[in-house]
Amino acid sequence: TVKQGSVFGFLGPNGAGKTTAMKMIVQLAYPDEGTISFAGISPDDVAIRARMGFMPENPYFYDHLTVIEFLEFCNELSGGKAVSMRKDYEAVLMKVGIGDAADRKIRTYSKGMRQRLGFAQAIIHDPDFIFLDEPLDGLDPLGRKEMKRMILELKSRGKTIFFNSHILADVEEICDDIGIIHR
């Protein structure tokens, strides 16, 4: 059970099943047994899925798009309710630290910039439940600090964050509760 408005750390060594479990929660994979629910509602319910944001461990991007075009696409996939104007997309990009590169093609982005873009696409539609799979991977020390600050800011706004990591120090710093998976 994850408390609403908290940061839940999901810990485990590489290969333990953290990513697989997260994919099951967001319906990109399906469990053989058991159930997953959000306050008693299945994650396959369209209304719940529209309230979810997901940043995969290795985000995939359409490299030929600009960042703004990609975020417009992601927002449309989620229902397109949170943002509708260019200034709104730019505000999210400024928040994640890549606002000065909004019109660049994604193929020109570094690993760290792609991580920030992955975070932006997860929050573009202002979801209530945010699933982050190794969001600090590939970020320099300043980027890691900024990402942690953004996660805590989302928590302060009542968002529920499921934070997948194998780095104990990161989990200790930002998480309210933890779950550990091994084998």
Disulfide bonds with the S-S distance in Angstrom:
none
